Amino acid sequence: MGDIWTWLISFFFLIALVGIIVYQLACLADLELDYINLHDSASRINSVVLPEFIVQGVLCVFYLITGHWFMAILCLPYLYYNFQLYSKRQHLVDVTEIFNLLNWEKKKRLFKLAYIILNLFLTIFCCSIKLYSGLKPQSASSLLANGYQNLNKEFYGRIHKSLESGRSRVKMMPIGTPRVPYRNREEGTWQWVDIWNALYRERVIFIGQNIDEEFSNQILATMLYLDTLDDSRRIYMYLNGPGAYSKFSYL
């Protein structure tokens, strides 16, 4: 889960950089079309140059702190270029030369924009991989190998055998999270919630039809994971209607 937050935070950093670069390009485009004068264009661009450098530098340090070495190395050329501009006092736009260097200033920022968008796509891809890995159920052998508490093959087999009673397909949400009917204890009414929410709240689920093996594995993996967080509660499973149910205690 920590990696997902890392990618999300870096995503917002990159979006901020994209916004700053696009703003600078818009100022240059307005100058080229004679919508604003030289002084206004230069002052607007210069006002966001240092924030751009700071955001990019913080992002690079953030990658280093979180141990994402590849992304940190990928950010280094951009950071080095900004440092060279700042050390030579060439980071600000000169109002007397901006019109003559208009094409160069645009190309420089377009290159930066393409570079940031590349980083953005890599961030989205890595975040998607982490989300997919988090939803993918673990096998019993991997769970047991990790030394999780209150787990043994007999416990796994009892739950899996009950859940594997049918082969009917349960519909999934577009994002891939299964939804099950959940009974609100206070109101006594049923509502559809995602399985992770239901198991986290009560560890009580109601399934009105037989389910397939893949879905049963997802339920089991969630139960076993929650068991590592809090083993003080029991698991209640209602299968094929609220009248018949199976109750499993942690072993």
JOQUIZI-V95348 format. One line per field, one symbol per residue. ss: DSSP state (h for helix, s for strand, l for the rest). A space follows every 50 residues. Layout:
# JOQUIZI-V95348
ss: ???
This chain:
# JOQUIZI-V95348
ss: lhhhhhhhhhhhhhhhhhhhhhhhhhhhhhhhlllllhhhhhhhhhhhhh hhhhhhhhhhhhhhhlllhhhhhhhhhhhhhhhhhhhlllllllllllll lhhhhhhhhhhhhhhhhhhhhhhhhhhhhhhhhhhllllhhhhhhlllll llhhhhhhhhhhhllllllllslllllssssssllllllssssshhhhhh hllsssslllllhhhhhhhhhhhhhhhhhlllllssssslllllssssll l
